[in-house]
């Protein structure tokens, strides 16, 4: 929880600083258009990747396999899409990294370890 609080303070401060610098460097209108365009592109990518992930999960279940990898992809796509809708360049970079399949693979081991730690600590309970 300490890290989350720290992120909630540091990330917005950095975002504001970058937006001000961007406004000074390229102007107000281009900065606003850049923020809007990344939001639109992010929504498009999230929809496209989300549909592809749903199809992958359906294929896995058709063959009697658990769609664990597809669920992790879906989680990354959801978080990436939401983060892309928040204005700012840092959050946009994180969102695009979570949406693109090649870079999403870098985050999945971290997320697996995080869930495993939560389960081992009793923060997440699995009912069978």
N, C-alpha and C positions, 0 to 999 in steps of 0.2 A: 504494500500500500504506500510505503514511503516513496518508492520509485514512481508510482503513478502520480502522486501529488507533485513530485519534482517535475515530471513531464508536463503536467497541466500548467505549471508556472513557466518553465523554460521555453517550451515549444511556441506558445503564443507570443512570448516576448521576442523570440528570434524571428517569427513570422512577421510581426509588425515592423521590426527593423529592416528585414529584407524587402517588404512592400514599400517602405519609405525610400529605401535606397533605389529600388527599381523605379519608383515614381520620379525620383530626381534624375536618374540616368536616362530613361527612355520616355518619360512623361506619364501623366495621369491616364490618359485615354488608352495608350497601348498597354499599360499595366492592367487596367480593368478588362480590356479585351482579352488579354492573355489569361487572366483568371477565369473569365467566362468560358473561353475556348477549352481550357483544360478540364473544366467541369463537364462540358458537353462531350468532349472526347472520352473522358472517364466514364460517363454514363453509358455511352455506346459500347466501350470495351467491356464494362461490367455486364451489360446485357448479353453481349456476344459470348463472353467467357462463361457466364452463368448458364446459358442454354447448352453450351458444349459440355459443361460439367454435369448437368442433369442427364444428358444423353449418356455420358460415360457411366454414371451411377446406375442408370437403367440397364445398360449392357452388362455391367458387373452382376447385377441381381438376376438378370436373365440366365447367366451362366452359373448361378448359385454361389457367387462370391460376395463377400461383404464389401460394400463400397467405401471402405475406410479412406483410401487415397482421394476419392472423389469428394468425400465429406470435408477433408482437409483443404482441398482446392476450393470448395464452396465457401468455407470459412474465410480463407484468404481473399477470395473475390468479394465477399460481403464487406469485410473490413476495408479492403482497398477501394471499393466503390464509395463507401461512406466517407473515408478520409479524403478522397478526391473532391467530394462536394464541399468540403470546408475550404475557404479561401486561404491561399498561401502556397509558397513554393516548396517548402520542406514537406508539408503534408501531401502535396501533389507528387513529389518524387517518391515518397513512401507508397502512396496509392498505386502509382504506375508499376513500381517494383512488385507489388502484391498481385497486380492484375496480369502481368505478362508471364506466361508459363515458364519461360526459361529462367527468369529471376525469382519466380515464386518458389522454385525448388530450393533456393538458398534458405528460405524462411521456414520451410516445413520441418527440418530436423529440430530447430529451435522450438517450434510450437509443440512437436511431439514430446520433447523433454519437459516443456512447461506443463503440459497436461499430465505427464507421468508424475512429476513432482507434486502437483495438486492432488492427484489420486493417492499417492503414497502418504502425503501429509493429512489426508482426510478432508481436504477442502472440497473435493468432488467425490460424490458417492455413486458407485455404479450398482444399479439393481439388476439382478439376474432372475 
